[in-house]
Amino acid sequence: MDLPTAWNLDNKSTNLNVDSSGLRVNYENEVDIIDEGKDTCITIGFCKKSFNLNGRMPGWDDDSWGYGGYSGNFYCCFVIGSPYGPSFSTGDTIGCCLNFKNNTVFYTKNGVNIGIAFRNLKGTLYPCVGLHSHGDSIEVNFGSRKFKYAVNT
């Protein structure tokens, strides 16, 4: 199985800009703010190829799963999440580990395992991150640098 090394530039939301490294993503869109919120919402997850990348956050629709930074909830094909882990924001590092041997997924926050979020996953899955607000920015590590979480094998 080939693991990703960068974001696929041909398969992304039209609102996102991926830098030349293929690792840094910026949400770039002009938005009229009617009622300014106090927070942002980044969701880290994965999806099947059929997921609408110009739709809602990962986990809010079929064929997608995600861990929401603002709420700490996990989302599984439905907009209402379930309590999962701590919230996360600027400065945090979130890991997403898909275990293809036992079809489970767990997340890490700053190198600490939060626990299993999803079980019984099947099919081909792709990394997916949802950025909600203008100016949101993330950088991914698909393994080119050492991970903060030390995987025990």
C-alpha positions as CSV (number, residue, x, y, z in Angstrom):
1,M,0.0,0.0,0.0
2,D,1.4,3.4,-1.0
3,L,1.0,6.0,1.8
4,P,0.6,9.7,1.0
5,T,3.6,12.0,0.9
6,A,1.7,15.3,0.1
7,W,-1.8,16.6,-0.5
8,N,-3.3,15.7,-3.9
9,L,-3.5,19.1,-5.7
10,D,-6.2,17.8,-8.1
11,N,-8.5,16.5,-5.4
12,K,-9.2,19.4,-3.0
13,S,-11.8,22.0,-2.2
14,T,-11.7,25.0,-4.5
15,N,-11.4,27.2,-1.4
16,L,-8.0,25.8,-0.4
17,N,-4.5,26.8,-1.5
18,V,-1.7,24.2,-1.1
19,D,1.8,25.5,-1.0
20,S,4.6,24.3,-3.2
21,S,5.8,21.7,-0.6
22,G,2.4,20.0,-0.8
23,L,2.1,20.0,3.0
24,R,0.8,23.4,4.0
25,V,-2.8,24.2,3.4
26,N,-4.5,27.6,3.7
27,Y,-8.2,28.4,3.5
28,E,-8.5,31.2,1.1
29,N,-11.9,32.6,0.3
30,E,-13.7,35.9,0.6
31,V,-16.5,35.7,3.1
32,D,-19.0,38.3,4.3
33,I,-19.2,38.0,8.0
34,I,-22.7,38.7,9.2
35,D,-22.3,37.5,12.8
36,E,-18.6,37.2,13.7
37,G,-17.9,34.1,15.9
38,K,-15.3,33.9,18.5
39,D,-13.7,30.7,17.4
40,T,-12.5,28.6,14.5
41,C,-13.2,25.0,13.7
42,I,-10.6,22.7,12.2
43,T,-11.6,19.0,11.8
44,I,-8.9,16.3,11.2
45,G,-10.0,13.0,9.7
46,F,-10.3,10.9,6.6
47,C,-12.8,10.1,3.9
48,K,-13.7,7.9,1.0
49,K,-13.2,9.2,-2.5
50,S,-17.0,9.8,-2.8
51,F,-16.9,12.5,-0.1
52,N,-17.8,16.0,-1.4
53,L,-14.6,18.1,-0.7
54,N,-16.6,21.3,-1.2
55,G,-19.2,20.3,1.2
56,R,-19.2,20.2,5.0
57,M,-16.6,19.2,7.5
58,P,-15.1,15.7,7.6
59,G,-17.5,13.4,9.6
60,W,-20.6,15.5,9.0
61,D,-21.6,13.6,5.9
62,D,-21.5,10.0,4.6
63,D,-18.2,8.5,3.8
64,S,-16.2,10.7,6.2
65,W,-15.0,10.7,9.8
66,G,-13.4,13.5,11.8
67,Y,-12.1,14.9,15.1
68,G,-13.3,18.4,15.7
69,G,-10.9,20.9,17.3
70,Y,-13.4,23.2,18.8
71,S,-15.6,20.6,20.4
72,G,-13.3,17.7,21.0
73,N,-16.0,15.5,19.5
74,F,-15.6,12.8,16.8
75,Y,-18.0,12.8,13.9
76,C,-19.0,9.7,12.0
77,C,-21.1,10.4,8.9
78,F,-23.4,12.7,10.8
79,V,-23.3,16.4,11.8
80,I,-23.9,15.6,15.5
81,G,-20.7,14.5,17.1
82,S,-20.0,12.3,20.1
83,P,-17.7,13.2,23.0
84,Y,-14.2,12.0,22.3
85,G,-11.1,14.0,23.4
86,P,-9.8,17.4,24.3
87,S,-10.3,20.4,22.1
88,F,-7.3,21.6,20.1
89,S,-6.2,24.9,18.6
90,T,-3.1,26.9,17.5
91,G,0.1,25.3,18.5
92,D,-1.2,21.8,19.0
93,T,-0.1,18.8,16.9
94,I,-2.8,16.3,16.2
95,G,-2.0,12.8,14.9
96,C,-4.4,10.5,13.1
97,C,-3.4,6.8,13.0
98,L,-5.4,4.5,10.8
99,N,-4.6,0.9,11.8
100,F,-5.2,-1.2,8.7
101,K,-4.5,-4.5,10.6
102,N,-7.5,-4.1,12.9
103,N,-9.5,-1.4,11.1
104,T,-9.4,1.1,13.9
105,V,-8.4,4.8,14.2
106,F,-7.0,6.7,17.1
107,Y,-5.8,10.3,17.4
108,T,-3.0,11.8,19.4
109,K,-2.7,15.3,20.8
110,N,0.9,16.6,21.2
111,G,2.2,13.1,21.2
112,V,-0.3,11.6,23.7
113,N,-2.7,8.8,22.5
114,I,-6.3,9.9,23.1
115,G,-7.8,6.5,22.4
116,I,-9.7,4.7,19.7
117,A,-12.2,6.9,17.9
118,F,-13.5,4.6,15.2
119,R,-13.7,0.8,14.6
120,N,-14.6,-1.5,11.8
121,L,-13.5,0.8,8.9
122,K,-13.3,-0.7,5.5
123,G,-12.4,0.4,2.0
124,T,-9.9,2.9,0.6
125,L,-9.6,5.9,2.9
126,Y,-7.8,9.3,2.3
127,P,-6.6,12.0,4.7
128,C,-9.0,14.8,5.0
129,V,-8.9,18.1,6.9
130,G,-11.7,20.6,7.2
131,L,-10.9,24.3,7.5
132,H,-13.8,26.6,8.4
133,S,-12.6,30.1,8.7
134,H,-10.6,32.5,6.4
135,G,-7.0,32.5,7.6
136,D,-7.0,29.0,9.0
137,S,-3.7,27.3,8.2
138,I,-2.3,23.9,8.9
139,E,0.8,21.9,8.0
140,V,0.9,18.1,7.7
141,N,3.5,15.5,8.3
142,F,3.0,12.3,6.3
143,G,6.1,10.8,7.7
144,S,8.9,12.9,6.2
145,R,9.7,14.2,9.8
146,K,9.7,12.3,13.1
147,F,6.2,12.0,14.6
148,K,5.6,13.4,18.1
149,Y,3.8,10.1,19.0
150,A,6.2,7.1,19.3
151,V,4.3,4.1,17.8
152,N,4.9,0.9,19.7
153,T,5.2,-2.0,17.3
